[in-house]
């Protein structure tokens, strides 16, 4: 068997979709284990550009069983729209499995998400306002509705009524919004049930049986390590666990089933939304920040928001290696740096006269940390056609070696362009 986890090693948007697509062909199952339609994967393959938000990237291959695990929160309307779009593009979704225990995003979750952000004003977290946080809140407070509830209209209405008894008070009395009735939501959501029912399964059982049968399973994370609810830059985080441990809790698979953990990091770094960002570059006309944004196409897959860009932060990636137990590092968008004469790498932070080689424990130190840089020469040549590590210019090879040394994790895959063909498989062997 082979259980492989793929996670983001920064603040998300590292190019995980491309890497998932690259290695998914050799898999039997591709499993999404957390998050919701607040995430997005862009895949460029065979002339197609696919933007996926809920359905695992493995949907592109007819031999793969794509799975949405119990750790995901699902907006059924978005799910069905995505399935319809894939079918219209000639990609079948009949093999898709959806965990019966995954929680549903309800209309009031979206309302509460947006209203909360508006009320915070300048202190907003920077959510996508798609209801993900409130859905996870209801899951933790044991008020959530699950996918399996769609199969029993009476149970669905009963649980919905109990939830609305509280939610309507909050909507009307706190935010001045319109309340919901049980029937208006039930009419919409139970209409989704007929299409979703054929895909509902005990996905934990299915995945474990697959692993016992020596199948290859890829666990696909969304967002990134620094957005983890426990291990990220709280409170500017998501509401789930995009670290490798989330692959176990989000699918019902034990840690002994995991053989390899790949962390994906850009050759520079970006983040979307609010929160601290030590190596952030100014984005003004003629700046390096503007160059990275334009050349790297740094706009969110889900929201279209412009990403904040900065120099590669080795402190963050070293931290990600530790909390995820990374066995491999994947470096993406190395080609974007080809425009630069010199490249900076943050190797440590400074705060109040103290040097931090590792992520500071206290948020104040991190919020006000000053990056300590080492500068490396650029290569100023097109590397998008390179297919082996040896074909890269020496300065590019040295840059990768420096990243590898700082992370203390081998760089196994290097992306030099957006398509799956523009990839260097340095220490990654396809399935025998």
N, C-alpha and C positions, 0 to 999 in steps of 0.2 A: 504494500500500500504506500501511498504518498499523500500526506496532508500538508499543503503549502499555504501559508498565510502571506498576503500582500497588504502592506499598510503604508500610509503616508508618514514620512519622517520629518515633516515640517508642519506648516499650517494648512495643509490640504492643497489642492490644485497642482500637485507635483507631476501629473502626467500618468497617474495610475491606470487610467482607462487604456492607454496605448500599450502599457506593459502587460496588463491583464489580457488584452487581445493577442499580444505577441505569444504569451505562454499558454493561453487557454486552449489552443488547438490540440495540445498534448494531454489535455485533461478529459475526464469523464463527467465531472460535476464542477460547476462554478457557483459558489454560494455567497450571497450578500448577507452580512451578519449584523449591520447596525445602520442607524441613520434613517433618513426618509428622502422625500423629493427635495430636500434642501441641498442635496449633493448632485453632482453632475459629472459624467464621464464622456469625453469626446473621443471618438474613434475614427481614424481615417484608414480605410481599407478598400482596396479595389476600386478607387474612385468615389467611394461613398464616404460621406461624413455623417456619422450617427451620434446623436446626443441622447444619452441614457440617464435617467434619474432614479429609477427604482429597479428596473430589470437588470440582472447581472450581465456583464459584457459578453459572457459566453453564449448569449442568445444567437450570435452570428453563425455558430457552427451547428449543423443538424445532428451531430453525434453527441453533443453535450446536453446534460440535464441542468438547466439553470434553476437555482433555488433561492427563494427569499426567506431568510431565516426568522426565527422568533424575535430576534433583537431589533428588527426593522419596524418602523411605524409607517403604516400604509394609508395613503389617501386613495380610496378605490377609484374615484373619478380619474385621477392622474394615471393610475395604473392601467386602467382600461384604455385611456387615450394613447398611452405609450404602446400598449399591445396592438391597438388598431393601426398606429403609424408603422410599426414593424411589419405587420401583416401586409399593409399596403405597399411596403417596400420589398415584398417577397420573402420575408423572414418569418418562419412559422414560430408560434408561441405555444404549440400544443404540449411541449415537454415541460413547460414551466411548472414548478412546484412552489406553493405558498404555505408557509407554516400556519397551522390552525391557531397557534398561540401568538402570532404577531398582532400588535395592537392597531386599531383604526384611528386615523386622524378624522375628527368630526368637524362640521362647519363652525362650531363655537370655538374650537381650538384655533382656527385661523383668525377669527375675530379677536380672541383674547391675545394672541401673539402680536397682532398689529397694534391693538390698543395699548398694550403694555409698553411697546417700543416708543409709541408716540408720547406716552406719559413720561417716560424717562428723559426725553429730550436729548440734551447734549450727553447724557450718561447712558444712552442706548447701547445695547450690546452689539447690535449690528446683525440681527437675525435675518433670515430670508422672509420672515413673516408668513410662513406656510403652515404654521401650527405644530411644528415638530416639538418644541419645548413644552407647550401645554399638554400635548399627547403623552409625553414621557412623564410629566407631573402626575397626570391621572393614572398612569400605569403604576407609579411608585405609591400613590395614595390609594390604590386598589379600587379606583372608580372607572377604569378604562373599559372600553368595549373591544373585543377581539374578533379576528377574522372568523373564528368558529361560531360566533354569535349570529352571523349572517345566515347560518343554516337553520336557525330556529327563530321565527318571527316573534313568538311570544316572549322568549328570553330577551331578544333584542329590544323590544319595546319596554320590558320591565327594567332592564339595566339603563336604558336611555332615559326613562322617566326619573330614575333615582339620580342620574347625573344632572339632568336639567333642573331638578329642584334646587341645586346649588348654583349651576352655571347661569341660569336666568337671573338670579339675584345679583350675581357679579356683573353680568352684562348690562343690566338696567341701572342698578344702584351705584355702581362704581364708575362705569364707563359711559352710561347714558345711551347704550345700544339697544337694538330691538331684540326681544326674547324669541326663543324658538318653541314650537309645539312638538310633541312626540311624533305626531302623524306626518308633519311636513318633512322631518328628517327620515322617518321610517319609510315613507313613500319613495324618497330618493335612494336611500342606501339598500333597501331590500330589492330594489330593481336591479342593482348591481350583482346581487347574489347569484342569480342564475348563470351568469357568465363566469363568475369567480369560482363557484362550487367545484367544477371539474378539476381545478388546480389545487384545491385545499388538501393538505396531507400532514401526517406526522413526519415532518422533515428531519427531526433528530434521528428517528428510526431509519429513515431512508439513507441519510448520510453515513451513519454508523455501519449499516449493512453494506453500503458501497465500499467503505474502507476495509471492512472485514473480507470483502471479495477482491481485494487488491486493486480497487479502482483508484484513480488519481483525482484528488479533490483540491480545488483552489478556493480558498476563503478570501473574498474580496472586500476590503475595507473601503469606507468612504471618509471624507475629510482627512485629518492628519493628527499625529501624536500630540501636537501642541494645542489641539482643540478637544482633547479628551476631557471628560467631565471631572475626573480625578487627577489626572496627570498633566493637564494643559494649563494655559495662562488664564486661570479662573479669575473673574467670571466671564471673560471673553472667550467662551468655549461653546461647544455644542452640548447636547443633552444626553449623549450616549458615549460608548467606549470604543473609539476607533483604533485603540491599541490592540496588540496581538491577543491579549487576554480576553478582549471582547469577542474574538472569534469563537471561543469556547462557550461563554455565557450566551452569546447571540445565536448559537446553533444547537446547543445541547450535545457538544462533542468534548470529550475529555482532553486535557493537555497532552497526554501520552500519544494522542493521535497526530500531533503536529510534528513534522520532521524538519521543516525549514521555514524561516521567516525572512521575507524580503522587505526591506525598507526603501521606499522611493523618495528621492530628493532631487530637486532642480539643481543645476550647476550654479544658480544664484538662489534667491528666495523671494517668495511673495506671500501676502496674506490679504484676505478680503474682510472688510468690516473693521470694527473698532478693536483697540487693544494695543499693548506695548509691542514694539518692533525695533530692537536695538540697531540693526544695520540698515534701516530704511533710508532710501535715497530720495532726494528732492526730485519732484517730477515737474520740471518747468522746461520751456523750449530750449533745446540744445543740451539738456542735461543727460547724464548716463541713465537716470531713472526713466526719462522719456524714451530713450533708445531701447531699453529693455522692454518697456511696455509695448512699443510699436513692433519691434522685431520679434518679440516673444508672443505677441497676440494676447497680452495679459488682460483678458476680460472674462468674467465668470461664466461658466457654462449654464448655470441655472438662472442667475439674475442678470447677467450682462454687465454687472458692476466692474469698473476698472479696478484691477488689483494693485495693491501697493507693492513696490519692488525694492529689493535691497541686495547687498552683497551676500554671498554664501556665509552662513553662520555655522561654524563647526561645533560650537558649544551646544547648539540645539540638536544637531544631528547625533552628536556623541550621547546626549541625553536620550534621544529616541532609540539609539542602539541599546542602551541599558534597560529602559523600561519595556521594550519589546523583545529583548533577547535576539536581536537581529543576527542572522547567519550570513546575509548578503546585503549589499548596498547596490541600488540602481540609481544611476545619475542620468537625468534627462535634460534636454535642451542645452547640451554642451555647445551646439552650433550657434546659439544666440550670442555667446561670448566672443565669437570670431570677429565681431565688429570693434573690439577693444584693443588698445595698445598695451595697457596694463590692467591687471585684475586683482582686486583685494579679497582677502579671506579673513573673516573674524575668527581669531584663535582663542580669545578670552574676553572677559569684561573687566571694566574698572568702575568701582563705586566707592566714594569717600576714602580713596587711597588704598583700597583693598582690591587685589586681583582675584577674579573668579574664573577658574578653568572649567568649572562645571556650573550648571544652571543654579542661580541663587535660590535658596529655600524661601526667602521672604520676598513678597511681591514688590515691595518698595524698591529693593535693590535691583530687581529686574526692570521695573518700570523706568528707572533712572540710570540704568547701566550704560556706560560708554564702551563701544566696541574697541578692542585692541586688534589692529590689523597687521597682517603680513601681506606684502605686495609681490605678485608674480608677473612675469612677462606674458603678454598675449601672443597670439600666433597669426592674426590678421590674414587668414586664408580660409577658403571654403572647405569645410570638413564634411559636408552633407553627403558626399559620396563615399566616405570611408566605411569599410565593412570589417576591418580588423583593427585591433589596437595598434599594431605596428604601422598601419597606414596613417595614423594621426600624427600631426606635427609634434616635435619633441616637447614644445611648450605645453601642448594640450595633454600629452602623456604625463608630463611632470605635474600638471594641475590635478589630474586624476590621482596620481600617486600621493600627492599632498593631502587630498581629501581622504584617501584611504588610510593614511597614517594617522590623521587626526581622529577619524571615526573608530579606528581599531577594528574595522570590518572590511572584508574584501569587496571591491567594486566588481560585480559580476556582469552587469549589463550597462551599456552606455547608449543613450539615444542621441542621434545627431541630426534629427529631423522629425517631422510629424507622422510620417507613414511607418508602418510596421517594418518595411524593408530597410529603413534608415536607422538601423540598430546594430550595435557591435555586441556580439555574444562572447564575452571575454572568459567568463568562468561558469557559463551556464550551458549545460548539455540538454538537448531535447530528449524526450522520453525514448528509451530504447525500444 
